[in-house]
Amino acid sequence: MKEVSLSTIAAPAGLAAPRPGTAAGSAAGGFGEVLNQAVASVNTQLGQADALAQGLASGQHANIHETMIAAEQAGISFRLMTRVQQKVLEAYQEIMRMQL
């Protein structure tokens, strides 16, 4: 699986981006950092589930229950991450439609 990374988003032309150390930029590492950690966590879960599935297929272990639970947990996490992404995009689009 390829690792998904988030790049920083530039502020629109008329707005200044918050600087690190200010109230808007220091909230526990920022929203982007929280998203990066969530994507890394989902990526790790997907990798673990894939490794368990490969181990089961190659006969290294016979614990199908653990493999299926890991695969379902990774799938649920991925779907949740996708829903969050959709909600973030909808919120961004709603903000862009606002009249100033």
RARA-V262795 format. One record per pair of residues at least 24 apart in sequence whose C-alpha atoms are under 10 Angstrom apart, sorted by the first residue. I is the first residue (numbers start at 1). J is the second residue. D is the distance in Angstrom with one decimal. If there is no record, write none. Layout:
# RARA-V262795
i,j,d
I,J,D
I,J,D
This chain:
# RARA-V262795
i,j,d
1,43,8.1
1,46,8.1
1,47,7.2
1,50,8.9
2,43,8.4
2,47,9.8
3,39,8.6
3,40,7.8
3,42,9.8
3,43,6.5
3,44,9.2
3,47,9.8
4,36,8.9
4,39,6.9
4,40,7.8
4,42,9.7
4,43,7.6
5,35,9.4
5,36,6.8
5,37,9.8
5,39,7.4
5,40,8.2
6,32,7.7
6,33,9.2
6,35,7.9
6,36,6.4
6,39,8.5
7,32,8.6
7,36,9.2
8,32,7.5
8,33,10.0
35,81,9.1
35,84,9.5
35,85,9.3
38,77,9.2
38,78,9.9
38,81,7.7
39,77,9.5
39,78,8.7
39,81,7.4
41,74,9.5
41,77,8.8
41,78,9.8
42,73,9.4
42,74,6.7
42,75,8.9
42,76,9.4
42,77,6.0
42,78,6.2
42,79,9.8
42,80,9.6
42,81,7.8
43,74,8.4
43,77,9.4
43,78,8.5
44,74,8.7
45,70,7.5
45,71,8.3
45,72,9.9
45,73,7.6
45,74,5.2
45,75,8.8
45,77,8.1
45,78,9.0
46,70,8.3
46,71,7.4
46,72,9.7
46,73,8.7
46,74,5.2
46,75,7.7
46,77,8.9
46,78,8.2
47,71,9.7
47,74,8.7
48,74,8.5
49,73,8.5
49,74,6.8
49,75,9.3
50,74,9.4
